[in-house]
Amino acid sequence: MSPINGIVIMVNMKKLMAAFIFALTSLNVAACIVYERQYRVHFEPGSATVTAKEIKRFAEWRIATRKYFFSGFDVYLTAWESEDGSCELATARVEQVRNLLLKFGLSANNVKDTEFRPIYAASVHYGPDLVRIDVDARCPNYCCRDEKCCPAWRAAEEAAR
C-alpha cells in the first residue's frame, strides 16, 4: 500500500468519524420529537362512549408513554362543547377519558386540569367529537431540558457551542 493511499484512507476516516459524531449529537434533537406528548380520543358524533377501536388505540398510546416518559407525567384534558352550547356531552366524554386513564394505570393525581372550549374554537383537527390529552412529562425523559435534574443536557449544550 502506498503512502498516498494511506493518507486518503485517513482523510476518509476523519470525515466518517466527524459524520458519526454529528449524528450522535443530533440524535438527542430527533428524540425530542415525541408524538406521544398529545393524544386525541375520538368519539362517534353525539356519543360519550369510547369504541373498542379507540380503546385499542389508547392502549397502544399508553404503552408508548410508558416507554418515552418513564419518570411519569401529568395530563391536561381539553374537550369541546356541543353545537347547542352545552357542556354535558363534553363532560361525559372527559369522564370516559379520565376513567380510561385510571384503568390504564395513571394516578388520579396526575390528571391536573380539564378545559372546556366553545364549539367555535374547534377546527378540523380538534373537532367537537374528541377529547385531547396533553402530556407534561417529568424529568428525566427524552426531552428533558431541566438543568437541575439533567445536568448532562446542560453539559452537552455547552459542548455543542
C-alpha positions in Angstrom: 0.0 0.0 0.0 1.4 3.3 -1.0 1.7 6.3 1.4 -0.8 8.3 -0.6 -3.5 5.6 -0.3 -2.9 5.6 3.5 -3.4 9.4 3.6 -6.6 9.1 1.6 -7.9 6.4 3.9 -7.1 8.6 7.0 -8.9 11.6 5.5 -11.9 9.5 4.7 -11.8 8.0 8.2 -11.8 11.5 9.7 -14.7 12.5 7.6 -16.6 9.4 8.6 -15.8 10.0 12.3 -17.0 13.6 12.0 -20.2 12.5 10.4 -20.7 9.8 13.1 -20.2 12.4 15.9 -22.6 14.8 14.3 -25.2 12.0 14.0 -24.8 11.2 17.7 -25.2 14.8 18.8 -28.2 15.3 16.5 -29.9 12.2 17.9 -31.0 14.0 21.0 -32.8 16.6 19.0 -34.6 13.9 17.0 -35.5 12.1 20.1 -37.4 15.1 21.5 -40.0 14.9 18.8 -42.2 12.5 20.7 -45.6 12.2 19.2 -47.0 10.7 22.3 -47.0 14.2 24.0 -50.5 14.7 22.7 -53.3 12.2 22.1 -56.8 12.5 20.8 -59.6 10.2 21.9 -62.2 10.2 19.1 -65.9 9.7 19.8 -68.8 8.9 17.5 -70.9 12.1 16.8 -73.4 12.6 19.7 -71.9 9.7 21.7 -70.0 9.7 25.0 -69.0 6.1 24.7 -65.4 5.1 23.7 -65.4 2.5 21.0 -63.4 -0.8 21.1 -61.2 0.5 18.3 -60.4 3.7 20.3 -59.6 1.6 23.4 -57.1 -0.4 21.3 -55.5 2.8 20.0 -55.5 4.2 23.5 -53.7 1.1 24.9 -51.0 1.4 22.2 -50.5 5.0 23.1 -50.3 4.2 26.8 -47.6 1.6 26.2 -45.6 4.2 24.2 -46.0 6.7 27.1 -44.5 4.3 29.5 -41.5 3.9 27.2 -40.9 7.6 26.5 -41.9 9.1 29.8 -40.5 6.6 32.2 -40.4 9.2 35.0 -44.1 9.7 34.8 -46.2 12.6 33.5 -49.1 14.8 34.3 -52.2 15.1 32.0 -54.3 18.0 30.9 -57.6 17.3 29.1 -59.4 19.5 26.6 -62.9 19.0 25.3 -65.2 21.0 23.1 -68.8 21.8 23.9 -71.6 20.6 21.7 -73.3 22.6 18.9 -76.1 23.7 21.2 -73.5 25.3 23.6 -73.9 22.8 26.4 -71.0 21.1 28.2 -73.0 18.0 29.1 -71.7 15.8 26.3 -68.1 17.2 26.7 -68.2 16.5 30.4 -69.4 12.9 29.9 -66.6 12.4 27.3 -64.0 13.8 29.7 -65.2 11.4 32.4 -64.8 8.5 29.9 -61.3 9.5 29.1 -60.5 10.1 32.8 -61.7 6.5 33.5 -59.6 5.1 30.7 -56.5 6.9 32.1 -57.2 5.4 35.5 -57.9 1.9 34.2 -54.6 2.0 32.3 -52.5 2.8 35.4 -52.4 6.6 35.6 -53.0 8.0 39.1 -55.9 10.4 39.7 -53.4 12.9 41.0 -51.8 13.1 37.5 -54.9 14.5 35.9 -54.2 18.1 36.6 -56.7 20.2 34.7 -59.7 20.0 32.3 -60.5 22.7 29.9 -63.9 23.1 28.0 -63.7 25.1 24.9 -66.6 26.6 22.9 -67.6 24.9 19.7 -66.4 27.8 17.5 -62.9 27.2 18.8 -63.0 23.7 17.2 -61.2 23.0 13.9 -60.7 20.2 11.5 -58.0 18.7 13.8 -59.7 19.5 17.1 -63.3 18.9 16.4 -66.2 18.6 18.9 -66.1 14.8 18.7 -62.8 14.3 20.6 -61.0 14.9 23.9 -57.4 15.9 23.6 -54.9 14.7 26.1 -51.8 16.8 26.6 -48.8 15.2 28.4 -46.4 17.2 30.6 -43.6 14.8 31.2 -41.4 14.8 34.3 -37.7 14.8 34.2 -35.6 12.9 33.3 -37.1 11.9 30.0 -36.2 12.1 26.3 -37.0 15.7 26.0 -35.8 16.9 29.5 -34.1 20.3 29.4 -34.2 21.0 33.1 -30.6 21.6 34.3 -31.4 20.7 37.9 -32.4 17.1 37.2 -30.5 16.7 33.9 -27.0 18.3 34.2 -25.9 16.1 31.3 -28.2 18.1 29.0 -26.5 21.4 30.0 -23.0 20.0 29.5 -24.0 18.7 26.1 -25.4 22.0 25.1 -22.3 23.9 26.2 -20.1 21.4 24.3 -22.0 21.9 21.1 -21.2 25.7 21.2 
